[in-house]
Amino acid sequence: MRIARFTTGDDPRYALVQQEGDRTYLAVLTGDPLYMPVTPTGERIELGDGVRLLAPVIPRSKVVAVGRNYADHAQEMGTDVPSRPLIFLKPNTSVVGPDDPIVLPDFSQEVSYEAELAVVIGRLAKDVAPDAAASYVLGYTVANDVTARDAQRTDGQWARAKGFDSSCPLGPWIDTDLDPEDVGVRSRVNGEVKQDGRTRDMVFDVAYLVSYISEAMTLLPGDVILTGTPAGVGRIDVGDRVECEVEGIGVLGNPVVRRA
């Protein structure tokens, strides 16, 4: 099952994504599937002109991100692989959706992309055992952990570098059936492949991350966990288009701008 959040110019709504040949339809739901049973209204809308996909979830409390969770990325950054997950927070104001612009912050001259598998929490989770973690997950989506590298190097912590507005694109929808153990994670800038990794190479897998994070903080429905990025990160500039893709989910694309 794939769950999208969308608008046709009115209030955001939720829908199931249905593919029929080369056409994609949205089967509209009665409410937010995080808090209500998945119940179609009977209305179907073809995805196209007049339909705008939104970030499939706006976290109620937090985005928890994991740093250096691929050994090849830690190596390219000149750092060691952590012995335990390196976690940090991104505010929910950093979240944008498909085709929304990534707005380069005035304080940075070196912003980069990071394609990631994102985990969407489906119910309250605290002190979860790894073997029970899957039952707390609603599904998975694609993320771009956009990072101001110069601020990351100079600040001593990552809140500003990774938490600025538009630094967390999510989309295009949530896939509830994905097996996260071994799927491709890729990025492209202006059509050129930059990253091409697989989740099997994560230092800490999804189940361990959900368990580890839930020991420290309660995870709420709609919270999002970013699971780290493979090697190949690089700089983006005004006019670029970044595409992040997770095999089995889809492609999340965003243009890059700087506020005038």
N, C-alpha and C positions, 0 to 999 in steps of 0.2 A: 504494500500500500504506500502510495506517495501522497503527502499532504502539502498543499500550497496555501499561501496567504496572498491575497490579491485585492486589487481595487479596480473598479471601472469608473472611478471618479467620485464615488461615494465612500462610505465608511469601509474599512478593511473587512474582508470576509475570508472564510476558509473553504477549501474544496479538495476533493480527491482528484488526482491527475489521472486521466484516462487516455491511452494512446489507441487510435484507430487508423491503421495505415500510416500515412504521413501527416495526419492531423492529430492535434492534442486538444483535449477537452477538459474543462474544469466542471466537476460535478459538485455543485455548491452544497455546503453543510449548514446545519442549523445553528451552530455556534463554534466556540473554541474547543477543538478536540482534546486539548490538555485537561479540560475540566468537564466535558460533556461527552456522552456516547457519540460515536461517529454515525450521524444520521443525515443522509442526503435529503435535500428539500425537493428534489425532482427537477430543479433547474440545472441546465447544462449550458456552458458558455465555451465557445471555441477560443483557444488561446491565439491571440493575434491583435489586430488593431483595436484599440480601446481598452485592452486588458493589460494591466501593469502588475507584474509579479513583485511582491514585497519580500523583505526578509521573512523567512517562514516562521520565525519566532523572535520576539523581543524579550530577552530574559527579564524575568520579574525582579531578580536581585543581582545576578552576576554572570560574567563570562570568566571561567577559570581556564587559563592557558598553561601549557607545559613547554618549557624551554629545553632545547638540546636533546630531544627525544629520538633523534636519529644520529648514529655515530658519525656518518659522513658529513652531516651538517655541523656537528660539534667540531669536527676536524677542519672544515673550511673556515670556521670562525676562529680557529686557533685556541680552542678551549678543550678541556677534558670532558668526557662523558660523565654526567652526574651519577653518583652512587645511589641516589634516590631521586624521585621526580622533582624537578625544579619548577615550582608553580608560581604564577603571578596572576593578577586580576586585571581585566579590562572592564570599564564601565559599560552599562547598557547603552549609554549615549554614543558609544563608538560604533554601534551596529548600523549598517545600511544594507540595502538589498540588491538584487540583480539590476545591472545597468545604472545604479546610482553612482555618482562620481566619487572617486577617492580624492579628497581635497588636501593637497599638500600643505602642511602647516608652515606658517611664516618663520617659525623658529628652526626649521630644518632645511638643509640643502642636500640631504642624502637619505631618501626614503626608498625602501625596498619592499618587495612582495614576499609572501610565504604561504604557499598552498598547503592546506591541512584538511584532514578529516575532522569533522566536528560531531560531538555527541550531544544529543538533546535529552535531558533528563525528563522522565515522565511522571515520577512521583517522589515524594519526600524521601530522601536517602540520608541516613546517618549510621556510621559504623557498619557499613555494608561489607560482607565477606566477598572476596573476588569471585567465588563460584556462584554467588547470587546477584552479581552486578547487572547481568543482562536484563533481569526482571525490573530494574529501575530505569531502563533506557526506553524512551519513546521511539527514537530512531536516530538517523544520521543525516548530516547535510555537509555542504562544502563551505570552507572558510578561507579567508585570506587574512593572515595576521600581519597587517601592514605595519612597518616599523621604521621609525626615524633613527637610523643607525648612529648618526652623530650625537643625538641626544642620549641614545642608549649607552654610548661610550663615556660620555662626560657626566651624566647625572648620578651614577652610583646605584640607581635603581631604575625600574623600567616603566613606571607609571605614565610619565609624559611621553616617552618614546613609543609606547604601544597602546596608549589609552586615548589618544586625541580623536576628535570627532571624525568619523568615516574610516577609522583604522580597523574595522572589523566587518567587512562584507560577509554576508551569509546568504546561501541559496543554492540552487533555485527553489528547492523544496526539501521536505523531510522524507526520507525513505525508511519505512519501519521494518523492512525485511532484509536489509543488507547484513551480510556476514563480514565484520570488519577485520577479520584475521589476516587476509592477504588480498588487498585491492590496490590498484594503482593510484598514486597521488601525483598529479602533474600540474605544471603551470606553463603558460605561453605569454609572451609579450609581443604584441603586434604580429601574432601568428607564429613566432619562433619559439620552439620548445626550450624551456629553461630548466625545469625540474622534471624528473621522471623516476619516482621512487615507489616503494611498495610498503604497505603497513606491516608486513611480516618483519620488516627491518627496524621497527620501533624498539627502543630499549625497554620500554614499559608498555604493555599492551592495554587495551581499553579496560578490561576487567580490573586489572591492577590499579589503573588510574582512578577509576570510579571509587574503588575501595580506599585507596590512599587519601584521596581528597576528602572523602566523606568522614574520615577519622578526624580531620581538622575542622571541617565546617559542614554544616547541614546544606545539602543540595536540595533545591526546591524545584517543583515542576516548571519547566521552561528554562532552567539554567542550562548553560552550554559549556562543554569542555572542549577546548582546542587541543589536539593530541600531538602537536609538533610538526615540523616540516623537514623534508629531505633536502639533500644538498642541491645547490644550484641557485640560491637566492641571489638577487642583484637589484640594481637601482632602477627606479621608474621615474619618468619625467612627464611634464605637461604634454598632452597630446597622445600619450601611449594608451593602449588598451590592454588590460591584464585579464587573462582567463585562467581560472583555477578549476581543475577537474578531479573528481574522485570517481574511479571506475564503479559502475553500477548505480551511481546517483545522477550525475550530469555535470554541466558546465556552468560556472559562475563567472560572468564577465562584467568588468567595470572600467569606465574611462578614467583617466587621470587629469585633474585640473588643478589650477592654483587660483584661490580667490582673488579677484581683481581689487 
